[in-house]
Amino acid sequence: MVVPDKRFLLALLLLTAVPALAKTGVPFNPLTDIHWEEIGFTIEGVCVCPRPPPIFVEPGLVVSYWEPFLLLDTSSVAFYSAMLGQSMGGSLLDELGGKNKSSDAVDVANESTFAQAHAFLLPLMVGLCARDDYGTWWSEFDPLWQSDELAALLTPEAALFANKAMVLACTADAVAANAGWPLDAMPWCLGSGGLAYPMTGHVDNDNIVQANATAAYRMLYKLNRIGLICDPAPECGCAYTPVWVKSHYKMNLARPSIRGVHPIGRATATWDAGANPPFMGELGPNDEFLWVVYRRQRCCTCCE
């Protein structure tokens, strides 16, 4: 009789246990998970668009609103999507999984959190104003998201902000963001979330909600930088902004619990009580977050 090797049995036990330990949650529901009152549709006035003869001009209306246009996952388990409420192929043993390392008296310098991030366009209000956005993004396939050093290839300007003076300057942005007005003149700052650099999932903060909010901000900035989303700042069209305009975005937490809308950089301590309970939240497992991103839209309805 052949006796199986103990190491083989242990490995088999671990692998077969993964499906039982896999996280699951409630998939995103636009009817219940979006704060529709935040859209704030407003007609600001009349505009005109040039047209070929014999029409010459066409009248339109200037409209503005906040469009829920993007969903962002920030996940501790690689390939787990809080938006879908299930894993898309990863496992608890995957080396790309996140971590949360709390500080203590011995290891205070190493407090950190790492999260993967996924982006999904949300085509709910297509057709009213222009939007030239593209596809989805999974950070597991992005080596720059995994490495602070490689991320510098995309953000070489990060070296300019790696000093105490620039970090301290972000205090002003934190104060403004908590008041509801993040400072666009400081794109390297994320208010109470810290710095936008390195543009990776590594965040020097062991507060899991705040760290994941920071990871979501960084992914939003990265999508601007690589041209996957645009900013509808012009009255006609949607401009690509490799240096983002923070005040044009805000978001709300939708998993594992739903919370209200906040501007980029507002301290999560003002709204995260009970948002990430142990083991399971109201709508999904703990440490797996879904963010609904709203973008400021302002356009003339006759623009093509």
N, C-alpha and C positions, 0 to 999 in steps of 0.2 A: 504494500500500500504506500502510495506516494503522499508525503505530508507537505502541503503548500508552505512556501517560505513565509515567515511572519510579516516581513516587509511588504510582500505582495498582497497579503490579506489586509494590512493596514491601508495601503494605497487604494485597494478595491473598495474598502469601507468608506473612505473619504470621498471617492468619486461617486459612489452610489448615494451618498448622503446629500450631495449638492442639490438635486431636484427638490428634496423635501425641505431644504433650508432656503430655497430660492424665494426672493421677495415678490410679492404681488400687490397691486393696488387698484384703485378705481380709475379707469381711463378718463382723460380730459373730456369735459362736457361744456361746450360753449354757452349753453343756456344758463348754467348754474355757476360756472367758474370765472366768468367775465363780469366785471363791475360795469354794466351797461350805462349806468348814470354818469360814468366818467367820460363818455364820448363827447358830451357837451356840444352838439351840433349847433353852429351859429352861422347866419348869413350876415356878412359884414358890409356888403355893398354891391355895386354893379361894376362889371369890367367889360372890355371889348377885345376881340381877337381879330387880327388882320386876315382877310380872305382874298382870293383872286377875283378879278372883275368877272361879272358885274356886281358881285355882292359887296366887296371891299372890306366890310367889317361885320362881325357877328357879336351880338351882345351875350353876356353871361353873368353869372353871379359869383361873387367871391365868398367861398364857404371855408370854415375852419372847424376842426374837430380833433379829438384824440382817437386814433385808429388802433384797435387791438390787432396788431399785425404779425406778431412773432411769439412763439413759445420757446422757452429755454429750460432744458433739464440741467441740473447739476447733481451728479450722482457719485456715491461712494463705491458702488459696485459697477465695474466696467460693463458697458452695453445694457445696463438697466435703464429703462425709460419711464420716468414718472408720468409722462404724457400718455404713454400707451398702457401703463400699469403692469408692465411685464418686461422680462429680459428679452433682448434681441440676439442672444447667442453667447453672451459671456457667462461667467460662473463666479462663485465666491472664491475660487482658487486663482482667478485670473490676476496676473501680476500687474495689470493696469488698474486694478481697483484702488479706491481712495483710502485715505487714512485720516485719523484725527488723533494727534499726539498732544496730550495735555501737559502743561508745564507743572513743575514742582520745584522744591528748593534745590534739588540736585541737577535738574535738566532744564532750567528755565529758558535757556537760549534756544532750545529746539522745539518750542511750541509751534505747531503748524497744522494745516489741514490741506488735503489734496482732493480735488473733485474733477471727474470728467464732465464734459458739457456737450449738450446736443441742442441744435437749433432747428426749428420747424416753422416755415412760413404759415401764416394763418390767413387764408384768402377769404375773409368774411365781407370786406367792403371794397372789393375790386371794381373799378369802373367809374367811380366818382372822381377821384383824383389820380394822377399818374403815379405808378410805382414800378420801378425797374429792379426788382429783387430777384434773387436766383436761389433755387434749390434748398438743400438742407446741409447741416454740418455735424459730423460726429468726431469729437476730439480724439477718440481712440485711434483713428487713422491719421492723426495729425502729430507728427513727431515734435513740432514746435510747441505744442501744448504741454508735452511731457517734460521738456527740458528748459530751464531758465536760460541756459547758455545759447541753445539753438534759437530761442525766441528773439534774441537780439538781432538776428538776421532780418526779422520783420520790423523791429522797432529799434533801429540803431540810436535814435534820440534818447533812449532810456539812460544812457551814460550821463547825459546832462542833468538828470534828476536824481542821480544816486549820491546825494549829499544831504547833510542835515538841514541846510538852509531851505532847499526845495521841499523837503519833507515837512518841515515846520510851517512852511507857507500853506500847506494843505489844511492847517487849522482853520484858516479863514473860510475855505470851501466847506469844511465840516459844519461850521456855524451857519453858513448860508444854506447848505443842503437841508439841515434840520429845520430851518425856517421855511423851506419850500422852494428855494431859489439857488440851485447849484451854480457855481461860477464857471461859465463857458471859457473864460480866459485862463483857466487852470485845467486843461484837459488831462493832465497827468495825475490829477487828484480824484479820488472816489469818495470824498466827504469822510464820514466816519468809517468807511470801508478801507481806508488806507490809500495805496498807490495803484495806478493802472498798470504799472510795470513791476515785475516781468509779466508779460501777457500770457500767463500760463495758469494751470490749475493749482499751483502751489501758493498758498496764502499763509503768511506768518501770523496766524491767529487761531487759537484753539476753541473759540466760540463758534460752534458748528453752523449756526444760522447766519451770523455775520460773515463768516468765511465763505459760505456758499453764495451769499448775496454778492460778495466781492468777486467771486469766480464768474457769476452771471454778468456783472458789469463788464468784466474783462472780455468775456466772449462777445458781448454786444459791441464793445469797442473794436474787437478783432474783426467782426463781420463788416463793420464800416471800413476798417483799414484794408481789407482784401477785396472790397467792392462787391460783396454779396448782398448788401442792402444799401439803399440810398436814403437821402434826407430830403423831404419835400419842402425845403426852405424857399426855393423860388416860387413865385406865384404860378408859373407854368413849368412843369417838369419836375424831376426828382434828381438832385445833385449827389454825386458821390463825394463823401467826406472822409478821407483817410485820417484826418484829425476830427474827431467827432464833436458834435454840439450837444452836450449833456442835457441841457434844459429841454431839448426836444423829445426826451424820452422819460417815461416813468413805468413802474411795474407793480404787480401785486403777486403775492405768494398764493399758489393754488394747490400745492401738495407739499407736505402731508396734511396740511390744514389750509383753509382759506383765510387770508387776511386782506386788509384794505390796501389801496393804491398809495405808493410812496414815490417821491422823486429819487433820482440817482444820488446815493450817498447818505440818505437819512439813516441814522443809527437804528439797527434792528431792535435794540433794547426798548425802543418806544412802542413796539407793536408785536414782539415775538413771544409774549407770555403764552406758554402751552402750545406753541406752533410746532414743536418737534419733540413730542413726548417719547418716552422709552418704547421701543419695540414697534408700536403702531399708532399712527395719527388717525384723524377722522376719515381720511380718504386714501391713505397710503402708508407704507413703512417709513420708519424714522430714518433720518440722514439722506433721504432721496427727495429732492426738491424739484418743483415745477414753478416757473415764473411766467406770467403773462405780461408781455411788453407792449406798451402803448406808445405810439409815435404821433407827434404833432403834425397835422396835415393842414395846409392852407393852399387853396388853389382857385383858379377861375374855371368854371364849369364848361366853358367853350374851348378850353385848351385841348389839344389832341394828345 
